[in-house]
Amino acid sequence: MSIAEKMAGFVASSSWIRKMFEEGARLKSIHGSDNVYDFSLGNPCIPPPPAFRRYLKSIVENEAPGVHAYMPNTGYAHVRKSVAEFITREQGAKITENDVIMTCGAAGGLNIILKAIVNPGDEIITPAPYFVEYGFYADNHGGQLVPVKTRSDFDIDIEAIERAIGEKTAAVLINSPNNPTGRVYPEKTLGALGDLLREKSRTIGRTIYLLSDEPYRKITYDGIAVPSVFKYYSNSFIATSHSKDLSIPGERIGYVAVNPEADEKEMLLQAMALANRILGFVNAPAIMQRVVGGLQGEHVDISEYARKRDILCNGLADFGFRFVPPDGAFYLFPQSPVPDEIEFVKALQEERILAVPGSGFGTPGYFRLSFCVEDRTITDALPGFERAFKRFK
Ligand SMILES: Cc1ncc(COP(=O)(O)O)c(C=O)c1O
C-alpha cells in the first residue's frame, strides 16, 4: 500500500461523509441545485459585514514595505493587542497581547494547543455529540479522543466526565455554542467543571487543561451570552476564529488565548508559537490578521440566523419532531423518528433533503441540520420533512 495505513483507515471510516456528498451531487445533477435542500454543510450563507470589505480594501491600498514578509510566529503585536483588548472587554479577564497567538482558524488553534500539551497515549475528553474532527486532531499529536455522552438536554454530564478522568487525561475539550447541538453550556456547568478539574488535577498529580472551542461565540439567540471559561478555571485556553462570526471560513483566521493565570503560561506560549511554525502554518495569514485586528467586535447580522432557526424549529415542531432548540450556532440536532437515523437520513434524501447522521458526531439516533441556508430552502423543504416523518409514525 502506498499511503499510510492510518490515513487509509481514516479515509475509509469517514466514507459516509463522501457518500453523502456524492449523493447530494447526484441529486443536484438530476433535479438542479435549487431543487435539492442541502442542510449538510456548515458553510455560512450570510455575507461578511460591510466593514470587512471596507477594511480589506483600505489595507490593500495602503501597502507599506515589508507587509508580506515573515513575522513572529505568534502574529503581529498590534493585532494581538487589539484581540486582547476585545477579550478583556468581552470576558472580563485581563488579557494582554502576550497571551494571544494568531492562528489559521480555530482548527489551527486547537492543533497548536494539543501539540503543546499532549504526550503519546494521553486522552482528551470531550462531551458527545462533538465536532467529528476532534478525533483526528487528538490523533495528530499521539492522543486519543474520549467522548463522554451529554445529558438529554445536551448539557455536560459532570459525573460522567468525572468517571472518565484518569491518569492519562491531558485535557477536557468543550465547544460552546456547540456543533452539532447549538447548546451553550451555562455558568453553573462551567463552575462545576472547573471545580472538578481543580480537584482531579490535585489528586492525580497532573494539570488537566480545559480547552474551549468557541467559533460560534457571537452567534447566540434570545439574549443568551456564552460564559467565559477563564472565570472558572485557570489552566484554560480559548481557541476561536472569525470563520462564522465574520463569515470568512476560507480566509483561515482565528486565534488562541491562554488564561493569564495558567501555571507555566510562558512555557505554553513558547510551545504553541513553535507549534504554529512546525505544524506548517508558520503564522496566520498576514493580510487577514490586519483586517480582523480592525474588526474586533464586528459580526454578521445574527437576526438573520435567528429567523432561519425559527422557521425551521416551528416547522419541524408542528410535524412532531423532537429536539432541543439551539441556544446558538446554526445547527439543529433533532431526534430521528426511527432508532437507525441512517434509515431516516435516506428517507430525507428521497425528499431531496440532505442531512448528516448523528453517528458522525458520536451520537446515533439523531441527525444534524445546518440552517445556514436561504430561507426559501427551509420553507420549500418543510413538506418533504413532514412526508419523511409520517413514513415512520
Ligand atoms: C466546533 C468547530 N470547531 C472548529 C471548527 C473549525 O473552524 P475553523 O474553520 O475556523 O478552523 C469548526 C468548523 O466548522 C467547528 O464547527
The ligand as an SDF file (V2000), in Angstrom:
LIG
                    3D

 16 16  0  0  0  0  0  0  0  0999 V2000
  -16.9200   23.1590   16.5300 C   0  0  0  0  0  0  0  0  0  0  0  0
  -15.9540   23.5650   15.4890 C   0  0  0  0  0  0  0  0  0  0  0  0
  -14.6820   23.7230   15.8280 N   0  0  0  0  0  0  0  0  0  0  0  0
  -13.7540   24.0950   14.9280 C   0  0  0  0  0  0  0  0  0  0  0  0
  -14.1000   24.3110   13.6140 C   0  0  0  0  0  0  0  0  0  0  0  0
  -13.0470   24.7350   12.6530 C   0  0  0  0  0  0  0  0  0  0  0  0
  -13.1740   26.1210   12.4810 O   0  0  0  0  0  0  0  0  0  0  0  0
  -12.2170   26.9340   11.5080 P   0  0  0  0  0  0  0  0  0  0  0  0
  -12.7650   26.7870   10.1320 O   0  0  0  0  0  0  0  0  0  0  0  0
  -12.2810   28.3240   11.9980 O   0  0  0  0  0  0  0  0  0  0  0  0
  -10.8690   26.3550   11.6240 O   0  0  0  0  0  0  0  0  0  0  0  0
  -15.4240   24.1510   13.2050 C   0  0  0  0  0  0  0  0  0  0  0  0
  -15.8160   24.3350   11.8090 C   0  0  0  0  0  0  0  0  0  0  0  0
  -16.9100   24.1110   11.3810 O   0  0  0  0  0  0  0  0  0  0  0  0
  -16.3890   23.7710   14.1670 C   0  0  0  0  0  0  0  0  0  0  0  0
  -17.6650   23.6060   13.8510 O   0  0  0  0  0  0  0  0  0  0  0  0
  1  2  1  0
  2  3  1  0
  2 15  2  0
  3  4  2  0
  4  5  1  0
  5  6  1  0
  5 12  2  0
  6  7  1  0
  7  8  1  0
  8  9  2  0
  8 10  1  0
  8 11  1  0
 12 13  1  0
 12 15  1  0
 13 14  2  0
 15 16  1  0
M  END
$$$$
